[in-house]
Amino acid sequence: MADWEPNLRSKGLQSQNKKPIMLQGHERAITQIKYNREGDLLFSSSKDNKPNVWYSLNGERLGTFNGHQGVVWCIDVDWTTTKFMSGAGDNTCKLWDCETGKEIGNITTASSVRTCMFSYSANMAVYTTDTAMKQHCEMFIIDTRTIDDSIGHQVPILRIPIKGPKVSSILWDNLDEMVITGHENGEITQWDLKTGKQLNSVREHDNLINDMQWNKDGTMFITASKDHTAKLFDAEDLMLLKTYKTERPVNSAAISPILEHVVVGGGQDAMDVTTTSTRVGKFDSRFFHMIFEEEFGRVKGHFGPINSVAFHPDGKSYSSGGEDGYVRIHTFDSSYFEYNFDY
């Protein structure tokens, strides 16, 4: 992996033998990146209007999904890699055929679509809209099996108005029974999908929750917040387990599928970046031990804040997408796997 040096006090992790693969296909800042279940494909969205899909092994671009007219805020791919969904600032949530890149469903909304996700079975999907233009934030559950061009006029299975601060990130539990939402004020809420009622709510963050990601078996999830922390929660009762502190807003965080490691990415807001040097801007991915909350490594490379990070499903590499419009795929050196904490 580029810049890897297993040292608790290391400023950057140095190793010369593996360069990251740079994926250059977006004209503007990356908003989200996501691997499919096997990890052979990497999907990316950005503030331009074309989500991309890449081969994760060599970084070759497989294709683009053309049809949005605005910023694409969120993407997801189902577990069989047959359907892809994207939500955008053009007030639409679209469903696509992964193989052909053709649009198979278009849902028009009253405001921007901020988050979207398939259920584990992918028979259903959830998306949320922004509070804007006198519209309140709402959460919609739809059936993806009945999708055709008329879906924009269909009634969703469930429509939940969000009375408080808007939803900024979302997760769907593995049993298809509940949805977990992260909000603008740092709140995390569980929703029962049978009744549409709130099950539980905690507020451990002080600011916007930018990202939430599952661990491998769906028992825990990690949050990334503007309050300069990433936190690990128990999925069942939303109990706070661990906190990973940095000195800048955290935009994204992911949990390794094979080791007790988490990676966090972030940086100052883009508008503040010009007033400081890149060194002060802190645009590196940071690695923490999941249990001990200790930082043990950093990876440099981006020229702006990191907006999204994701581990490859095999745990041997990870990717980061930044404000600079690049996606970088880093493959870990053997030293990363051999590195042990002293305890």
N, C-alpha and C positions, 0 to 999 in steps of 0.2 A: 504494500500500500504506500502511496506517496506520503512522505513526511511522517514516518512512524518511528517512534523511539519510546519503548516502554519505560517511562520514568515519571514518577508522580509529580516531579517539579518541572517536567519538560515543557518548554514553550511551544514546541512543534515536533512532530514525530518524524524522524529522518530515516528514510531508506530509499536507496537509489534504484533498486532492481525492477520495481513495478510502477509504471506511470498510470495515472488514472485515464480512463477513456472519456473524452469530452464529446458530449452530444450537443451539436449546434444546429437547431432547427427552428428555434423560436426567435421572434423579433423583439419580444418584451419579457418582463420579469416572469419567472416560473411561479405558478400558484400552488400546484400539487403534483407529486409523482407517486406512482403506485405500481408494484409488481403484480403480475397474475399469480395464480396459486403455484404453478410449477417454477416460476421465476425466469422462464426463457424470454418473456416479453416485459418491457417497462413502458408504462403509459405516462405521458406528461401533459399538463395543461399550463397555459400562461395567460398573461394579460393581452396577448393577441387572440384571435378568435378561432385558432385551429389546434385542437388537441392532437398530439403525435403518439405514435407507437414505434418502439425500437426493439431490435434484438439486443438483449442485455449482455450477450457473450462478446459481441464485437462492436456494439454501438451503431450498427447500420440501421438506418431509418426504414421501417417497413411500410409506413403510410401515414396519412393524416385524415382526420374526420372533418370534412368541410360542410359548413352549414350555419354555424353561429355568426351573429353580427356584433358580438360584444365580448368583453372579458369573460373567460371561462374560469369560474371560481373553484369548481369541484368536479372530480371524476371518480368513477368506480368501475370495476370489471367483475363479472360474476365468476364463480369458482370453476366453471367449465370453459372459460374464455370464449363464450359464444356471444354474450351481450356486453355492451359497454354503455355507460351513461355519463352524461355531462350536464352541469348546471351553469348558467351564464347570466351576465348582466344585461342580456337582451330580453330578459323576462321569459326565458324558455328553459325547459329541462328536456333533453333529447335522449333517445335510446338508439343505439346503433348495432348493426351486425358486425361483429369483430372480424369475421373472415373477409367480407367484401368492403367494409367501411361505409356501407349504405345506411341512411337514416331509416329506422323502422318505426319510430314514434316521436311525436313532438307535442309536448304539453306546454300550453301558454299559461303564464302566471301573471299576477297583478304587480309583482315587483321582482327584483333580482333573485335568482336561486343561489343561495349561499352554500348549502351543504347537500350532498346526496349519497345514498349508499344502498346496495342490494342487501336483501336478507341473505342468510346463509344458504338457503335453498335456491335463492334468486327467483322464486315465484312471486315475490313482492319486492318493493323498493320504497325507500322513504326519501323525501326531499323537503327542505325548508326554504321559506322566502324571507326576504329582508323587511325590516320596518322602514318604509320609505313612501313618499308621495301619498301620504294619508292612509297608507296600507299598514296593517299590523303584521308582525311576524306570525307565520302559520306553518304547521307541520302537516304533510300529506303522506298517507300510505296508499300506494297504488298496486294493482295486480299487473305484473309484467307479462302474463300469459295471454292477456286479451288485448295486446297492443296492436294498433293499426293507426292510420292517419286520423281517425276520429277521436283519438284518446284525449285531445285537447278539449273535447266537449263531454268527456265521460265524467262520471261522479267518482271521486276517489273512494277507496274502501273506508278510510278514516280521515277526518280532517280535525286537527287539534289547534285551536287558537292559542298562541303563547301570550299570556297577559303581561309578563314582566319583560326584562331585557331580552333582546333577540338571540336566537340560536346562532352560535359561531362555529360549532363543530358537532359531529354526531357519530354514534356507534350503534350497531344493531347486534343484540346478543345472539349467541350461536344456537339457541333453542327457538328462535323466532318469536319469543314471547314478549320481549320488551326492547325499547329503544332508550339509549342514554344520550342526553344532550348536554353540551357545554355552552355556557352563555357569556354574554358581553360583560357581565359584572363579576365573573369568576364562579358562578354557581354551576353545580352539576346536578342533573335531574334524571330520575328513572321514570319511564312512562309504561303503563300496562297497555299492551296493544289490543287486548280483548275489550277493555272498557274505555280506553283513551284517557284514563285518569292518571294523575301523578302518584307514583308509589313512594318515592323517597327523594330527598333533596339535601345536598350539603354545600357549604360554601367554604372551601379551603384556600381558594385563590382570591387575590384582591383586585384582579384586573381581567381583561378579555382572555378567554381560552382559545388559542389559535388552532390547536390540533389535539386529537385524541387517537391513540392507536392501541390495538389489542396486543397481548403477548400471544405466544403460539397456540396455547390451548384455550384461550378466551376466559381465563379465570381472573386475570388482572388487566388493567389498562393504564397507559401513561398519558398524562396531559402536558401540554406546553402552553405557557401563559406569558402575557405581556408583563406580569409582575416579577420577571427575571427568574422564575423557577419552573422546573418540570416536576411533576409529582406522580407517584405510583399509587393506584387505588385498587381495592378489592372490588370485583365486579358485582358481587352479590349484594353487599350492604353499603357500598361506597365508602368503606373505611380507608382513611389515609394511611398508607404503609411506609412510604419513603419520600424524601424531598431532595431534589438535586438543584443546588443554588448556583447561579451565575451572576455576572454584573451587567447583564444586558437583556433586552426582551428575548424570550425563547419563542420561536415561531413553529418549531416542529420537534418531535421526540419519538424515538422508536426503540423497541426492545429486541435484543438479539434472540433468534430462535434456538440457538444452541449453547450460548454462554450467558452467565449472569452479568451482562453488560447492557448499558443503554447509551444511545447516541443522541445528543441534542444539538440543534442548529438554530441560529438566530442572528442577532445584530441590531444595531440601532435602526430606527426608522429611516427609510431611504432619504427623506428630506433633510435629516440631520447629518447624513454621511459626508457631505461636501465640506463640512466645517472641521472634520477631523481626519487624521491620516488613517490608512487602512489598518495600521497596527492597533490604533486606539479603537477603530470600528469593531474589532473582534469578529471577523467573518470566518471563524474556523468551526469545524464540527468538533464537539467535545465528547469524550468517552468517559462514562462514570461506571463504577462497579455498582450493580443493582442493589446489593445488600448493604454494602458499607458506605454508600453515597459519596465515595472518594473519586475525584477525577484522576484518571491515570494516563490520559493521552489527548492530543489534539491533531487535527488535520487541517492544514491551510489549503488555499486554492481559489476560493471565490473572491470576486472583486466587489462584493456587496453582501448584504444580509442573506443568510440561507433561509429560504421560505418553506422547504419541505425536505425531510430525510426519510429513507426507507431501507431496511435491511433486506437483502436477498433472502428468499425462503430457506436456502441452504446455510445461511449464516456466514458464508465465506467471502462475501463482499457487501458493500452498501453503496447507496447512491444519495446524492444531494442535489437539490435544484435551488438556484439563487436568483436574487434580484438582477444579476447580470445577464440573465437569459440562458445560462448554460446549465446542463445537467452533467454531473461528473459521476462516473462509476469507479469506485475504488475497490480493488481486490486486496484482501489482507495478506500480509507476509506471514511466513511460518512463525516469526517472533511474536506475532499477535496471539497465536494459539498457545505458544509455549509460556507466555508471560503469566506468572502466578503471583497472587497477593500473599504477603507474609502474614499469616495469622495462625 
